[in-house]
């Protein structure tokens, strides 16, 4: 798990005006993140607009990122969905080269019971050749995996090594930390609660805002992990309004607007997402100037 100690970034997928993948922009994003000294990169998480990418496009991106990163930082592959059979097939056939783990989101839309969520991840765990990081994000999936289900999976499957938790519920965070087996780790899935979660024992974050400001956000996480919360708190506070604005009109529209202002990529997104409104963009740009 030391490979995932610190800041991982759920990398955006840059697009061209035509809607096709901008591989030059992807190269720029990769170099921006590595120069910013993030500890690892998550490829094709939900922030990557993976729901709007075809299977062929996903294969191209997985391969492209592997080649461009060339072992400089660990990579995590986002492979999830609401059709268990399809996810199991994709996981079992995944080309492992360059990747350290799989991040798999709780099934969305279907609203399965806790037993359904358990059985979904059990099927993935039995098929996967890489360690698995669970991902609970009820604001997007429509259902929350309980602490009890998380702990059950962690205890029964040794290849389930961590959870990216974005439920926003500190009772649930506390329950996971209290009941998890040795070696299973909690990772923040929500940028604004990263500092307090590290104080609880989380090992870091898989970040969205780190796409724009990898160096500064990573420094806040490192300080927190060292227990230097006095130094970390001002940076944490500096990011609060920027983070709120990044999610004001859906993710990753806001952070792409910031990345455009910083000269990393253009801010094209795929329908049904649209670029942020002029009003939100102007507020984001104010925060970008403060964070530079």
For each residue, the residues with C-beta under 8 A, 3 or more apart:
1: 4 5 161 162 183 185 203
2: 5
3: 39 40 74 100
4: 1 8 39 40 74 76 100 101 133 162 185 187 203 204
5: 1 2 39 203 204 225
6: 38 39 40 203 204 218 221 222 225
7: 38 39 40 204 205 207 210 214 217 218 221 222
8: 4 38 39 40 41 42 76 187 204 205 206 207 210
9: 33 38 40 41 42 206 207 208 210 211 214
10: 42 45 46 47 48 78 206 207 208 211
11: 29 30 33 41 42 43 45 47 48 65 211
12: 29 47 48 49 211 252 255 256 259 265
13: 21 26 44 48 49 50 53 61
14: 21 22 25 26 28 29 256 265 266 268
15: 19 20 21 22 25 266 268 269 270
16: 19 20 21 22 25 266 268
17: 266 268
18:
19: 15 16 268 270
20: 15 16
21: 13 14 15 16 26 57 60 61
22: 14 15 16 25 26 265 266 268
23: 26 27 64
24: 27 28
25: 14 15 16 22 28 29 264 265 266
26: 13 14 21 22 23 29 30 61 64 65 68
27: 23 24 30 31 68
28: 14 24 25 31 32 264 265
29: 11 12 14 25 26 32 33 211 259 264 265
30: 11 26 27 33 34 41 65 68 69
31: 27 28 34 35
32: 28 29 35 36 214 264
33: 9 11 29 30 36 38 41 73 210 211 214
34: 30 31 37 38 69 72 73
35: 31 32 214 215
36: 32 33 210 213 214 215 218
37: 34 214 215 218
38: 6 7 8 9 33 34 41 73 210 214 218
39: 3 4 5 6 7 8 73 74 204 218
40: 3 4 6 7 8 9 73 74 75 76 100
41: 8 9 11 30 33 38 65 69 73 74 75 76
42: 8 9 10 11 45 75 76 77 78 103 206
43: 11 48 61 62 65 75 76 77 78 99
44: 13 48 50 53 58 61 62 77 78 79
45: 10 11 42 48 50 78 103 105 135 206
46: 10 50 51 78 80 105 135 137 140 251
47: 10 11 12 208 211 251 252 255
48: 10 11 12 13 43 44 45 53 61 78 252
49: 12 13 52 53 252 269 270 273
50: 13 44 45 46 53 58 78
51: 46
52: 49 270 271 273
53: 13 44 48 49 50 57 58 61
54: 57 58
55: 58 59 90
56: 59 60
57: 21 53 54 60 61
58: 44 50 53 54 55 61 62
59: 55 56 62 63
60: 21 56 57 63 64
61: 13 21 26 43 44 48 53 57 58 64 65
62: 43 44 58 59 65 66 77 94 95 99
63: 59 60 66 67 95
64: 23 26 60 61 67 68
65: 11 26 30 41 43 61 62 68 69 75 98
66: 62 63 69 70 75 97 98 99
67: 63 64 70
68: 26 27 30 64 65
69: 30 34 41 65 66 72 73 75 98
70: 66 67
71: 98
72: 34 69
73: 33 34 38 39 40 41 69
74: 3 4 39 40 41 100 101
75: 40 41 42 43 65 66 69 98 99 100
76: 4 8 40 41 42 43 99 100 101 102 103 133 206
77: 42 43 44 62 94 99 101 102 103 130
78: 10 42 43 44 45 46 48 50 102 103 104 105
79: 44 87 90 91 94 102 103 104
80: 46 87 103 104 105 106 107 135
81: 86 87 90 105 107 108
82: 107 108 109 110
83: 86 87
84: 87 88 107 119 120 123 124
85: 88 89
86: 81 83 89 90
87: 79 80 81 83 84 90 91 104 120 123 124
88: 84 85 91 92 123 124 127
89: 85 86 92 93
90: 55 79 81 86 87 93 94
91: 79 87 88 94 102 104 124 127 128 129
92: 88 89 127 128 129
93: 89 90
94: 62 77 79 90 91 99 102 129 130
95: 62 63
96: 99 129 130
97: 66
98: 65 66 69 71 75
99: 43 62 66 75 76 77 94 96 102 130
100: 3 4 40 74 75 76 130 131
101: 4 74 76 77 130 131 132 133 161
102: 76 77 78 79 91 94 99 124 128 130 131 132 133
103: 42 45 76 77 78 79 80 132 133 135 164 206
104: 78 79 80 87 91 121 124 132 133 134 135
105: 45 46 78 80 81 108 135 137 140 141
106: 80 117 120 134 135 136 137 138 141 143 144 145
107: 80 81 82 84 110 112 116 117 120 141 143
108: 81 82 105 140 141 142 143
109: 82 141 142
110: 82 107 116 143
111: 142 143
112: 107 115 116 117 120 143
113: 116 117
114: 117 118 145 146 148 149
115: 112 118 119
116: 107 110 112 113 119 120
117: 106 107 112 113 114 120 121 143 145 149
118: 114 115 121 122 149 152 153
119: 84 115 116 122 123
120: 84 87 106 107 112 116 117 123 124
121: 104 117 118 124 125 132 134 153 157 160
122: 118 119 125 126 153 156 157
123: 84 87 88 119 120 126 127
124: 84 87 88 91 102 104 120 121 127 128 132
125: 121 122 128 132 153 157 159 160
126: 122 123
127: 88 91 92 123 124
128: 91 92 102 124 125 131 132 159
129: 91 92 94 96
130: 77 94 96 99 100 101 102 159
131: 100 101 102 128 159 160 161
132: 101 102 103 104 121 124 125 128 157 159 160 161
133: 4 76 101 102 103 104 161 162 163 164 187
134: 104 106 121 145 150 153 160 162 163 164
135: 45 46 80 103 104 105 106 163 164 166 189
136: 106 141 144 145 150 163 164 165 166 167 189
137: 46 105 106 140 141 164 166 167 189
138: 106 141 142 143 144 166 167
139: 166 168
140: 46 105 108 137
141: 105 106 107 108 109 136 137 138 144
142: 108 109 111 138
143: 106 107 108 110 111 112 117 138
144: 106 136 138 141 167 169 172
145: 106 114 117 134 136 149 150
146: 114 149 150 172
147: 150 151 172 175 176 179
148: 114 151 152 175 179
149: 114 117 118 145 146 152 153
150: 134 136 145 146 147 153 154 163 165 176 180
151: 147 148 154 155 175 176 179 180 181
152: 118 148 149 155 156
153: 118 121 122 125 134 149 150 156 157 160
154: 150 151 157 160 163 180 181 184
155: 151 152 181
156: 122 152 153
157: 121 122 125 132 153 154 160
158:
159: 125 128 130 131 132
160: 121 125 131 132 134 153 154 157 184
161: 1 101 131 132 133 183 184 185
162: 1 4 133 134 184 185 186 187 203
163: 133 134 135 136 150 154 176 184 185 186 187
164: 103 133 134 135 136 137 187 188 189 206
165: 136 150 172 173 176 186 187 188 189 190 197
166: 135 136 137 138 139 188 189 190
167: 136 137 138 144 172 173
168: 139 190 193
169: 144 172 173
170: 173 174 196
171: 174 175
172: 144 146 147 165 167 169 175 176
173: 165 167 169 170 176 177 186 197 200 202
174: 170 171 177 178 200
175: 147 148 151 171 172 178 179
176: 147 150 151 163 165 172 173 179 180 186
177: 173 174 180 186 200 201
178: 174 175
179: 147 148 151 175 176
180: 150 151 154 176 177 184 185 186
181: 151 154 155 184
182:
183: 1 161
184: 154 160 161 162 163 180 181
185: 1 4 161 162 163 180 202 203
186: 162 163 165 173 176 177 180 197 200 201 202 203
187: 4 8 133 162 163 164 165 202 203 204 205 206
188: 164 165 166 191 193 194 197 198 202 204 205 206
189: 135 136 137 164 165 166 205 206
190: 165 166 168 193 194
191: 188 194 205 207 208 209 210 217 239 243
192: 236 239 240 243 244
193: 168 188 190 196 197
194: 188 190 191 197 198 202 204 205 207 220 221 224 236
195: 198 199 220 224 229 232 233 236
196: 170 193 199 200
197: 165 173 186 188 193 194 200 202 205
198: 188 194 195 201 202 203 204 221 224 225
199: 195 196 224 229
200: 173 174 177 186 196 197
201: 177 186 198
202: 173 185 186 187 188 194 197 198 205
203: 1 4 5 6 162 185 186 187 198 225
204: 4 5 6 7 8 39 187 188 194 198 221 225
205: 7 8 187 188 189 191 194 197 202 210 221
206: 8 9 10 42 45 76 103 164 187 188 189
207: 7 8 9 10 191 194 210 211 217
208: 9 10 47 191 211 243 246 247 251 252 255
209: 191 212 213 217 239 242 243 246 255
210: 7 8 9 33 36 38 191 205 207 213 214 217 218
211: 9 10 11 12 29 33 47 207 208 214 252 255 259
212: 209 246 255 258 259 262 264 288 291
213: 36 209 210 216 217 239 291
214: 7 9 32 33 35 36 37 38 210 211 217 218
215: 35 36 37 218 219
216: 213 219 220 235 238 239 291
217: 7 191 207 209 210 213 214 220 221 235 239
218: 6 7 36 37 38 39 210 214 215 221 222
219: 215 216 222 223 235
220: 194 195 216 217 223 224 232 235 236 239
221: 6 7 194 198 204 205 217 218 224 225 232
222: 6 7 218 219 225 226
223: 219 220 226 228 229 231 232 235
224: 194 195 198 199 220 221 227 228 229 232
225: 5 6 198 203 204 221 222
226: 222 223
227: 224
228: 223 224 231 232
229: 195 199 223 224 232 233
230: 233
231: 223 228 234 235
232: 195 220 221 223 224 228 229 235 236
233: 195 229 230 236 237
234: 231 237 238
235: 216 217 219 220 223 231 232 238 239
236: 192 194 195 220 232 233 239 240
237: 233 234 240
238: 216 234 235 242 290 291
239: 191 192 209 213 216 217 220 235 236 242 243 291
240: 192 236 237 243 244
241: 244 245 287
242: 209 238 239 245 246 258 284 287 288 290 291
243: 191 192 208 209 239 240 246 247
244: 192 240 241 247 248
245: 241 242 248 254 280 283 284 287
246: 208 209 212 242 243 251 252 254 255 258 284
247: 208 243 244 250 251 254
248: 244 245 254 276 280
249: 253 254 276 277 280
250: 247 253 254 273
251: 46 47 208 246 247 254 255
252: 12 47 48 49 208 211 246 255 256 269
253: 249 250 256 257 267 269 273 274 275 276
254: 245 246 247 248 249 250 251 257 258 276 280 284
255: 12 47 208 209 211 212 246 251 252 258 259
256: 12 14 252 253 259 260 265 266 267 268 269 275
257: 253 254 260 261 267 275 276 280 281 284 285
258: 212 242 246 254 255 261 262 284 285 287 288
259: 12 29 211 212 255 256 262 264 265 267
260: 256 257 263 264 265 266 267
261: 257 258 284 285 288
262: 212 258 259 288 292
263: 260
264: 25 28 29 32 212 259 260
265: 12 14 22 25 28 29 256 259 260
266: 14 15 16 17 22 25 256 260
267: 253 256 257 259 260 275 276
268: 14 15 16 17 19 22 256 275
269: 15 49 252 253 256 273 274 275
270: 15 19 49 52 273
271: 52 274
272:
273: 49 52 250 253 269 270
274: 253 269 271
275: 253 256 257 267 268 269 281
276: 248 249 253 254 257 267 280 281 284
277: 249 280 281
278: 281 282
279: 282 283
280: 245 248 249 254 257 276 277 283 284
281: 257 275 276 277 278 284 285
282: 278 279 285 286
283: 245 279 280 286 287
284: 242 245 246 254 257 258 261 276 280 281 287 288
285: 257 258 261 281 282 288 289
286: 282 283 289 290
287: 241 242 245 258 283 284 290 291
288: 212 242 258 261 262 284 285 291 292
289: 285 286 292
290: 238 242 286 287
291: 212 213 216 238 239 242 287 288
292: 262 288 289
